[in-house]
């Protein structure tokens, strides 16, 4: 399992370490049998009740191509962790599940893939242009406002986090603040920086161009269609920081099982129950690497997704390309299309936790390593 340690490079060091700790103690307290039925509810190892979810079926691991015996290593590993919940889906069906999968948690940066989905849907309807510049869209910000050069950034550049706009932004963490380049240091589309200004401005642009609020659109276009049973618009909110920026951060609260459905939509190339919800071309474009993220052994960044390229060090190590997103050191959504695999893991960052060093993605690797083929 030497590959396991290196898999932590999928994410920044701190976020990596927290996530795997998340995948340890909570599973012992909130464990659930991988073979347990979801429809109608089920009892997990500790007797916790998993409510009915008609949108998700369960399947025996061997039927999905996973070894029950090898998944026991994941169960045993999980028993030591502090993770609140984990689900693994094969082609949209659960074969591994533990913990409080129906509780809504703050989704943090998982909002980026959600926004990606909304952009893909409305791009196909002609409501959004990727080539429109900030100047075209009359997007500005608090004084000092955007420069003439910054206004030439296109919507596509914001999706790639390559806008070159380094204005203060709502919901920036200290690392982002410390690493934010100087204003005017890079022209649009010449430099990658994981930029909350880009993400927040994309929310403003979406609402301006479509006439819909992000959370209402997500409910109508995604949550209702996929049969999300835990999501509510009432749990979503905007974070304004008027001393920094006009553009708020949009925050969702979702359960692990609802995020797993979202991952399955992408794993299935945008189709759900026989209906094309998101263009497969958009998913292909979104999960293509346009930048290499520093300090990640060659991992890339697409349109609001982080990319595991096949020829990257991590891609070669795990044996398959894929894409993923992380959030606030305690959430991860991983999609490995070649295995029809979706993994969602959640650590409860709503409460105090302890940094567990750098073991972050060991549970994901244990699940992947249990694959024996269909």
N, C-alpha and C positions, 0 to 999 in steps of 0.2 A: 504493500500500500504506500510506497514512497510517493506515488503520484498524488496521494491525498493531501499531503502538506502543501505541495506546489499549487494545488487547485485554489488555495486561498488567494492567489494572485488575480483571480477573477475580479476582485473588488479591492478598493483601497484598504490598507492594512487594518485600520481600526474597524471598518464595517465588516471586514471578513471575520475578525476575531469574535465580534459580538454575536454574529449570526450563528456560529457553531455552538457557542455556549447556549444560545437559545434553543439549540436542537438537542439539549441534554436532560435537564432535570424535569422540565415540564412534561416530557413524554412519559416519564415514569408515573407522574401524578395524573396525567390525562391521556394515557395510552388507549389505542383502539386497534382491534385486530385488523390485519390487512385483508382478511377474507370477510369481514363483517358486512352485512347488508346495510346500505344507506336508505333505500326506499322503505318507508314505514318506520325508520329510526332503528338504532341499535345500541346495545350497551358496549362500552369499551372495557379495557382490562380493569379500570378502577371503578366501573359502574356508572360513569358519566353517560348521560343520554345524548345521542346524536339525533336531532330532529329530522323529520321527513324532508326529503329533497327530491322531488320528482324529476328534476333536470339531470341528476347524476345516478348512474348505475354503478354497481361494483362487479369486479371480475376476479377470479382466483389468479394469483400471480403467475402460475405456470401457463394458464390460458393466454396471458398477455405476453409471455416470453421471459418471465422473471423467476428466479429460484426462491421458493419460500425459505429453504434452508439458509441461503446466503442473505436473504433479507433479515434473518434473525440477527445478523451482525448489526444491521441498521437499528433494529429494535433495541438491542442491548446497548448500543451506543447512545440511543435516544434516552434511555432510562437514566443516564448520568447527566442529562442536559437540563437547561432552563428554558427550552423552547415551548411556546404555548401551543403550537399546532403545526402539522405538516401533512400534505397530501401529495401523492404521486398518481398521475393519470396515464393510462395507456389508451391512446385514441379516444380520449374523453371519458374513460371508465376508470374508476378508482381501483387500484390494486395495493395501495399502501396508504394508511391513514392513521394518524394519532393525534389526540389532543382536542382542544376547544376550537374546532374548525368552523363553528357557526357564529362565533363572537366577532362583532365589528371592531376592528382596530384602526387607529390612525394609519393611513396608507403612505404618508410622506411622499417620497419621490416616485412612488409607483404611479403617481398622477401622470408622469410623462408618457408611458405606453397608452394610458387611457386617452390622453389628448391626441396621440398618434392615430388611434382608431377613429376619433371624431374627424380629424383632418382628412383621413383617407375616404371616409364616407362622403364628406361635403366637397372634396376635390372632385370625386366622380360625378357629383350633381352640378358641377360648374360654379359652386358658390365661393370657391377659394382658388386663387392663383398662386402657385409657388414662385412665379417670376415677379410678382408685385413687390416693389420696394417699400421701405418704410416711408419714404417720401410720397409715393403713390397713395399709400394708405393713411397719410396724415398722422403717423405715429410719432409722438415726441415724449418728453419726460420733464421732470422738474428741472429748474435751473441749477447748473448750466444745462440747457437742453441739448438735444442731439446735434452733432456737427453735420455739415453738408456731406462729409465722407461717410459718416455713420448712417445717414439716411439712405445711402445707396445699398445697404444690406437688403437682401431679398428674403421672403418668407422661407424659402428653402434653406438659406444660411442659418436662420434661427432654428429650424428643425435639426440641423446638423451641429448646432452649438458652435457655429463659426461666423457669427455676425460681426465681430469686431467692435461691438458696443459694450463698453465696460463701465456703464453707469451703475450706481448703487441699485440694489434690488431688494424687494421684500423676501423674507425667509432665507436669507443667506446664512450659512453656518460660518464659523470663524475661519475654517480652512479656505472656503471660497473667498472670503474677504481678504485673507492674507495672500492668496495666490492670484487674485484678480489683476490682470495686466493694467498698465496705465492707459488712461484714455488716449486714443489716437495711436497706440503703439502697433496695431495690426489692422490692415485694411480688411473689409469683408471677404470671407471665404479664403483667408490665408493662414488662419491659426485656430486650433481647437482649444476651447476652454469651457469646462462644464459650467454653464452660465445661467444662473437663475433669472437674470434679466431676459434672456432669450425665451425661457420657458414661460415666464409671466406675461411677456409681451405677446407670445403666441396665444395665450388665453384671451387677452384683449382683442387681438385681431380676429380670433374665431367668433367671438360674440358680436363684434362690429360687422363682420362680413356675412354671418348667417342669421343674425337677429335672434339667436337663441342663447340662453344662459348655458354654461358648460354642464352644470349638474342636471338640469332638465333634459338637455340633449343626451347626456350619458344614460339617463334613466330610459328615455324613449328608444334610443338607437341601440343600446347595448344591454343594460340591465334587464329590461322587460323582455327583450328578444331572447336572451340566454337563459331566462328563468332564474335570475338572481333572487334569492329568497330573503337575504339579510340586508341588502342595500336599501337605504332610504335617503332621499334628497334632504330630509330634515337633519341628517348627520353630516352633511357636507357644508363647507363654509369657505369664505374668502378671507385671506389674511392681508390686510392693508397695513402698510407702514408709510404713512403720508410724509414723514420726514425724509424718506429715501426715494420714493418712486410713485408715479401714478398707478402703476400696474400691480395688482394684487397677485399673491400666490393662491391657487385653488386647492383646497384640501378635501380629500375623500376619507370616509371610514368604510372599510369593507372587511368581510370575513375571508378566511383562507379558501373556503370552498367556492365562494363567488369569484375570487381572483383566479382560481383554478379553471373555472368555466371560461373566463376571459383568455387565459393561456391556451385552452383547448381550441378556441376560435381561431387563434393564430396558427396553432399546430395543424389545423384542418384547412389552411390556406384561405381563411375568411369565410368558410361555409359553416352553417349551423342548421341542423335538421333539414338539409336539402336546399337551403336558401343561401345565396351569396350575400353576406352582410358587408364584408369589406373586400375590395378588389384584391385578387391574388397578386396582381402586378404591384399594387401599393405595398403589400407585405414584402414582396421581393425587394422593392426599392428601399423600404424602410430598414430591412435587415442586411443591407449591403454596407460594408465599412467604408466611410468617407474620410475617417481620421483614425490614427492610432493613439490610444490613451496612454499617457506616460506612466511608467511604473507598473505595467500590467502584463509584461511578457508578450507584447504584440496584440493585445485585445483591441478591438476596434469600436467605433461609434457610428451608428447609422442615423436614421431619423427617430430620435427619442428612444432608441434601443441601444444596448451595449452588445457587441458582436463577438462571438467565438469563431474566428475563421479557421477553416480546416488546416491550413498550413501554419497557423500560429503555434507557439509552444504549448499552450493549453489545449488547443484543438487536437494536436498530435497526441498529447498525453491522454486525453479522455477518449480519443478515437473517433469523435464525431464533431462536426460543426454545430453551431446553434446560436442562440441569443438569449438575453436575460435582462433583468433590471433589479437593482437593489434599492433599499430605502432605509434611511436613518439607522444604519448599523443593525437592523433586526428583521428585515423583510427581504425575501428574494423570490423572484419568479424566473424559472429557467425553462426554456423550450428547446428540445433536441428533436427536430423534425424527422431525422432518419430513424429514430427509435419510437416515433409517435408519442414522445414522452413530455409531460409537463410536471414540474415539481414546484410546489409553493411551500415556503417555510416562514414561520413567523415567531419572532421574539417580542414579548410584550414591553415595548419601549415606553408605554404609558406609565410604567412604574419604575422604581429604582432597579438597576441591574449592575452586575459586576463584569468588567472586561475580562474575558477568559483567555487572553493571549491570542495566538494566531492560528487557531484550529478551524477557522470559520466554515469551510464548506465540506467538512468530512462526511456529514450525513448525505449530502447530494452525491458525493463520490461513492459512498457505500451502496446507495440505491442504483446508480449507474453500473457499478461493478457487479451487481447481482443479475444483470441481463444475461440470459442464456440463449436467446433467439426464439423466434416464433416457431 
